[in-house]
């Protein structure tokens, strides 16, 4: 690039001093000319702030008054950050030298590209895709998110099979490149979500507005994952199930939602009863709570839902089938296998 647009890399931190100590050196070695680094702190109770002030005095610190979660935490912070592009980076991510330039270069070629992500590999198993983002997010017709390289809990080894730069449905919040003007145009994340799937909702809303989402696998980062809420945590289960239903209610057409949402609730209940049979009462209860709070949101929300004109299947990165059926019944575990049988 002859011109280097301004990029603000913003790390949202909550009691992540150990991650900051471990991964900030790689961030500082990113090698992009017009980069500023910001840590937005969600009222940490550890010594994160003292560590930053002492060790990295050049890093800007934004202090949120409370733990506002991922959605509101970033919304609050980004109102105070001026740049052409934001990179929203989890604190538990190791980046590689030169990882920023290929993504910004692509975004500069098309003003309609609003969001991108790099390839996300596992920090612990560096030849494997990582759960949170792998090589770009897709969604099935019932609203189940999955990735090129990760379907449900199965993460493929990275053998270069998804190395093509590609338009996708959603990009991971673990390392999210976003055009700042579009982020603010769309009013950022939906703060009701608190955490989990707010990035999918944002990408969906952006696509409804005519923007594009891409993955750029030539850019690579390594993610630990589960740094704040580990897999299986009942709070995480609750947020994922509740937020997914809220997202569907906001973004599906009227005809789609009147049958897809009841069907999704029935599938959720099936998953809950399977957990109960296995003695996992906390997961069962978390799913039931998610449904209760979704219905509460549905009947008490104040904001008006603007129904989309395009069906979900018309958007890039949509699988017009059921990954539940493909994965659990047909035993197709990989993204490539599932797309091979796409109707």
C-alpha positions as CSV (number, residue, x, y, z in Angstrom):
1,X,0.0,0.0,0.0
2,X,1.2,3.5,-0.9
3,X,-1.1,4.9,1.8
4,X,-1.4,3.4,5.2
5,X,-4.9,4.1,6.7
6,X,-5.0,4.6,10.4
7,X,-5.7,1.5,12.4
8,X,-6.6,1.3,16.1
9,X,-6.1,-2.1,17.7
10,X,-8.4,-2.2,20.7
11,X,-8.1,-5.0,23.3
12,X,-11.0,-5.4,25.7
13,X,-9.6,-6.6,29.0
14,X,-11.2,-8.0,32.1
15,X,-8.8,-9.4,34.7
16,X,-6.5,-10.5,31.9
17,X,-3.2,-9.3,33.2
18,X,-1.6,-12.7,32.5
19,X,-2.8,-12.5,28.9
20,X,-1.6,-9.0,28.4
21,X,1.8,-9.9,29.7
22,X,2.0,-12.9,27.5
23,X,0.7,-11.5,24.2
24,X,1.3,-7.8,24.0
25,X,4.8,-8.3,22.8
26,X,3.5,-10.0,19.6
27,X,0.9,-7.2,19.2
28,X,3.7,-4.5,19.4
29,X,5.6,-6.4,16.8
30,X,2.7,-6.4,14.3
31,X,4.7,-4.2,11.8
32,X,2.0,-1.9,10.6
33,X,3.1,1.7,10.1
34,X,0.0,3.6,11.1
35,X,-1.1,1.7,14.2
36,X,-2.2,2.8,17.6
37,X,-2.8,0.3,20.5
38,X,-5.6,0.7,23.0
39,X,-6.6,-1.3,26.0
40,X,-10.2,-0.9,27.1
41,X,-10.6,-2.2,30.6
42,X,-13.9,-3.5,31.9
43,X,-13.4,-2.6,35.6
44,X,-10.7,-5.3,36.2
45,X,-10.0,-6.2,39.8
46,X,-6.6,-7.6,39.2
47,X,-3.4,-5.5,38.5
48,X,-4.0,-5.1,34.8
49,X,-3.9,-1.3,34.8
50,X,-0.9,-1.1,37.1
51,X,1.0,-3.5,34.8
52,X,0.1,-1.5,31.7
53,X,1.0,1.8,33.2
54,X,4.4,0.5,34.4
55,X,5.4,-1.7,31.4
56,X,3.7,-0.1,28.4
57,X,3.2,3.6,29.2
58,X,2.7,4.4,25.5
59,X,-0.5,2.3,25.3
60,X,-3.7,4.3,25.7
61,X,-6.0,3.0,28.4
62,X,-9.8,3.5,28.5
63,X,-11.5,2.7,31.8
64,X,-15.0,1.5,31.5
65,X,-16.9,2.0,34.8
66,X,-18.1,-1.6,35.1
67,X,-17.8,-5.0,33.4
68,X,-19.9,-4.1,30.4
69,X,-19.4,-7.3,28.6
70,X,-18.0,-7.6,25.1
71,X,-20.8,-5.7,23.3
72,X,-21.2,-2.6,25.5
73,X,-17.6,-2.6,26.5
74,X,-16.5,-2.2,22.9
75,X,-19.3,0.3,22.1
76,X,-18.3,2.5,25.0
77,X,-14.6,2.3,24.2
78,X,-14.9,2.9,20.4
79,X,-16.8,6.1,20.9
80,X,-13.4,7.4,22.3
81,X,-11.2,6.0,19.5
82,X,-10.7,7.8,16.1
83,X,-9.3,5.7,13.2
84,X,-10.1,4.5,9.7
85,X,-10.2,0.9,10.9
86,X,-10.6,-0.8,14.2
87,X,-9.2,-4.2,15.1
88,X,-11.0,-5.7,18.0
89,X,-8.6,-8.2,19.4
90,X,-9.1,-10.7,22.3
91,X,-6.4,-10.5,25.0
92,X,-5.7,-14.2,24.6
93,X,-4.5,-14.0,21.0
94,X,-0.9,-14.2,19.7
95,X,-0.5,-12.4,16.4
96,X,2.1,-12.8,13.7
97,X,4.4,-10.2,12.1
98,X,2.8,-8.5,9.1
99,X,-0.7,-9.9,9.9
100,X,-2.5,-6.5,9.6
101,X,-1.3,-5.4,6.1
102,X,-3.0,-8.0,3.9
103,X,-6.4,-7.5,5.6
104,X,-6.3,-3.7,5.3
105,X,-5.0,-4.0,1.7
106,X,-8.1,-6.0,0.8
107,X,-10.5,-3.6,2.6
108,X,-8.9,-0.7,0.8
109,X,-9.9,-2.2,-2.6
110,X,-13.6,-2.1,-1.9
111,X,-15.5,0.4,0.3
112,X,-18.3,-2.2,0.7
113,X,-16.0,-4.6,2.6
114,X,-17.0,-3.7,6.2
115,X,-15.5,-6.5,8.2
116,X,-12.7,-9.1,7.8
117,X,-11.0,-11.7,9.9
118,X,-7.6,-13.5,9.7
119,X,-7.2,-17.2,9.9
120,X,-7.6,-18.3,13.5
121,X,-5.4,-21.3,14.6
122,X,-5.2,-22.9,18.1
123,X,-2.5,-21.5,20.3
124,X,-2.2,-24.9,22.1
125,X,-2.3,-27.0,18.9
126,X,-0.9,-24.8,16.2
127,X,-1.7,-27.1,13.3
128,X,-5.4,-27.0,14.2
129,X,-8.1,-24.4,13.5
130,X,-9.4,-22.7,16.6
131,X,-13.1,-22.9,17.6
132,X,-13.9,-19.2,17.8
133,X,-13.3,-18.3,14.1
134,X,-11.2,-20.9,12.2
135,X,-11.1,-19.7,8.5
136,X,-14.3,-17.7,8.4
137,X,-17.9,-18.0,9.7
138,X,-20.9,-19.5,7.9
139,X,-24.5,-20.1,9.1
140,X,-27.1,-22.7,8.2
141,X,-30.7,-22.0,7.4
142,X,-31.8,-22.5,11.0
143,X,-29.3,-20.0,12.4
144,X,-26.6,-22.4,13.6
145,X,-23.2,-20.8,13.1
146,X,-20.2,-22.8,12.0
147,X,-16.8,-22.2,10.3
148,X,-14.6,-23.2,7.5
149,X,-12.5,-25.6,9.6
150,X,-14.8,-26.0,12.6
151,X,-18.3,-27.5,12.8
152,X,-19.8,-27.7,16.3
153,X,-16.9,-28.9,18.5
154,X,-14.9,-30.6,15.8
155,X,-11.9,-28.5,14.7
156,X,-10.0,-29.7,11.6
157,X,-6.3,-29.6,11.1
158,X,-5.1,-26.8,8.9
159,X,-3.7,-28.3,5.8
160,X,-4.2,-25.2,3.6
161,X,-7.7,-26.4,2.5
162,X,-9.3,-23.0,3.4
163,X,-6.5,-20.7,2.4
164,X,-8.5,-18.8,-0.2
165,X,-9.6,-15.3,0.6
166,X,-13.4,-15.7,0.6
167,X,-16.6,-13.8,1.3
168,X,-18.2,-15.2,4.4
169,X,-21.3,-14.7,6.6
170,X,-19.6,-13.6,9.8
171,X,-16.2,-12.9,11.2
172,X,-15.0,-13.8,14.7
173,X,-15.0,-11.2,17.5
174,X,-11.6,-12.7,18.6
175,X,-9.8,-10.7,15.9
176,X,-12.3,-8.5,14.1
177,X,-11.2,-5.9,11.5
178,X,-14.0,-3.4,11.0
179,X,-14.4,-0.2,9.0
180,X,-14.9,2.4,11.7
181,X,-17.5,4.4,9.7
182,X,-19.7,1.4,9.1
183,X,-19.4,0.2,12.7
184,X,-20.8,3.6,13.9
185,X,-23.3,3.7,11.1
186,X,-24.7,0.4,12.3
187,X,-24.6,1.6,16.0
188,X,-22.0,-1.0,16.9
189,X,-22.9,-4.2,18.8
190,X,-26.3,-4.9,20.2
191,X,-25.6,-4.3,23.9
192,X,-28.4,-6.7,25.0
193,X,-26.2,-9.6,23.9
194,X,-23.6,-8.8,26.6
195,X,-21.2,-11.4,25.0
196,X,-21.4,-14.2,22.4
197,X,-22.8,-14.0,18.9
198,X,-23.0,-10.2,18.9
199,X,-20.4,-10.2,16.1
200,X,-22.7,-12.5,14.0
201,X,-25.6,-10.2,14.6
202,X,-23.5,-7.2,13.6
203,X,-22.2,-8.9,10.4
204,X,-25.8,-9.9,9.5
205,X,-27.0,-6.3,9.9
206,X,-24.1,-5.0,7.8
207,X,-25.0,-7.4,5.0
208,X,-28.6,-6.4,5.1
209,X,-27.3,-2.8,4.6
210,X,-25.3,-4.0,1.5
211,X,-21.8,-4.5,3.0
212,X,-19.5,-7.5,2.6
213,X,-17.7,-9.7,5.1
214,X,-14.4,-11.5,4.2
215,X,-11.8,-13.8,5.6
216,X,-8.1,-13.3,4.7
217,X,-6.2,-16.5,5.5
218,X,-2.8,-15.1,4.5
219,X,-3.1,-13.2,7.9
220,X,-2.7,-15.7,10.8
221,X,-3.2,-15.5,14.5
222,X,-3.2,-18.0,17.4
223,X,-6.1,-18.0,19.9
224,X,-6.3,-19.7,23.3
225,X,-10.1,-19.4,23.5
226,X,-12.4,-19.6,26.5
227,X,-10.2,-17.1,28.3
228,X,-13.2,-15.4,30.0
229,X,-15.9,-18.0,30.0
230,X,-14.7,-21.6,29.4
231,X,-16.6,-24.0,27.2
232,X,-19.4,-25.7,29.1
233,X,-19.8,-22.7,31.5
234,X,-23.6,-22.4,32.2
235,X,-23.4,-18.6,31.7
236,X,-21.9,-19.2,28.3
237,X,-24.5,-21.8,27.4
238,X,-27.2,-19.4,28.5
239,X,-25.8,-16.5,26.4
240,X,-25.3,-18.5,23.3
241,X,-28.8,-20.0,23.2
242,X,-30.6,-16.7,24.2
243,X,-28.6,-14.5,21.9
244,X,-28.9,-16.8,18.9
245,X,-32.7,-16.7,19.2
246,X,-32.7,-12.9,19.6
247,X,-30.5,-12.6,16.5
248,X,-32.9,-14.7,14.5
249,X,-35.9,-12.6,15.6
250,X,-34.1,-9.5,14.6
251,X,-32.8,-10.5,11.2
252,X,-35.0,-13.2,9.6
253,X,-37.9,-12.2,7.4
254,X,-41.4,-12.4,8.9
255,X,-42.2,-15.6,7.0
256,X,-38.9,-17.3,8.0
257,X,-39.2,-16.4,11.7
258,X,-42.7,-17.7,12.2
259,X,-41.6,-21.3,11.6
260,X,-37.8,-21.3,12.1
261,X,-37.8,-19.9,15.6
262,X,-40.3,-22.5,17.0
263,X,-38.3,-25.2,15.2
264,X,-35.1,-23.9,16.7
265,X,-36.6,-23.8,20.2
266,X,-37.7,-27.5,19.8
267,X,-34.1,-28.4,18.7
268,X,-32.7,-26.5,21.7
269,X,-35.1,-28.4,24.0
270,X,-33.9,-31.7,22.5
271,X,-30.3,-30.7,23.3
272,X,-31.4,-29.7,26.8
273,X,-33.1,-33.0,27.5
274,X,-30.1,-34.9,26.1
275,X,-28.0,-33.1,28.6
276,X,-30.4,-33.9,31.4
277,X,-30.3,-37.6,30.6
278,X,-26.5,-37.4,30.9
279,X,-27.0,-35.8,34.4
280,X,-26.0,-32.3,33.2
281,X,-28.7,-30.4,34.9
282,X,-26.9,-27.0,34.7
283,X,-26.9,-27.1,30.9
284,X,-30.6,-28.1,30.8
285,X,-31.4,-25.2,33.2
286,X,-29.3,-22.7,31.2
287,X,-31.2,-23.6,28.0
288,X,-34.6,-23.2,29.7
289,X,-33.5,-19.8,31.2
290,X,-32.3,-18.8,27.7
291,X,-35.8,-19.5,26.3
292,X,-37.5,-17.6,29.1
293,X,-35.3,-14.5,28.6
294,X,-35.7,-14.6,24.9
295,X,-39.5,-14.6,25.2
296,X,-39.2,-11.8,27.8
297,X,-37.1,-9.8,25.4
298,X,-39.5,-10.5,22.5
299,X,-42.5,-9.2,24.4
300,X,-40.9,-6.3,26.3
301,X,-38.4,-4.9,23.8
302,X,-38.6,-1.2,23.1
303,X,-36.7,-1.0,19.9
304,X,-38.5,-1.5,16.6
305,X,-37.3,-4.5,14.5
306,X,-36.9,-3.5,10.9
307,X,-37.7,-6.7,8.9
308,X,-35.2,-7.5,6.1
309,X,-36.1,-7.8,2.5
310,X,-33.7,-10.6,1.7
311,X,-34.1,-14.2,3.0
312,X,-31.2,-15.7,4.9
313,X,-30.4,-18.1,2.0
314,X,-29.7,-15.1,-0.3
315,X,-26.7,-13.9,1.7
316,X,-23.1,-15.2,1.1
317,X,-21.8,-17.7,3.6
318,X,-25.2,-19.3,4.1
319,X,-25.7,-23.1,4.0
320,X,-29.2,-23.8,2.8
321,X,-29.5,-27.0,4.9
322,X,-29.1,-28.2,8.4
323,X,-25.7,-28.8,9.9
324,X,-27.4,-30.6,12.8
325,X,-28.6,-33.2,10.3
326,X,-25.3,-33.3,8.5
327,X,-23.2,-33.6,11.6
328,X,-25.2,-35.7,13.9
329,X,-27.1,-37.9,11.5
330,X,-25.0,-38.1,8.4
331,X,-21.8,-38.0,10.5
332,X,-20.2,-35.4,8.2
333,X,-17.7,-33.6,10.5
334,X,-15.9,-31.2,8.2
335,X,-16.9,-28.0,6.4
336,X,-15.8,-29.5,3.1
337,X,-17.8,-32.7,3.5
338,X,-20.9,-30.7,4.3
339,X,-20.6,-28.2,1.5
340,X,-19.9,-31.1,-0.9
341,X,-23.5,-32.3,-0.4
342,X,-25.0,-28.8,-0.6
343,X,-28.2,-28.8,-2.5
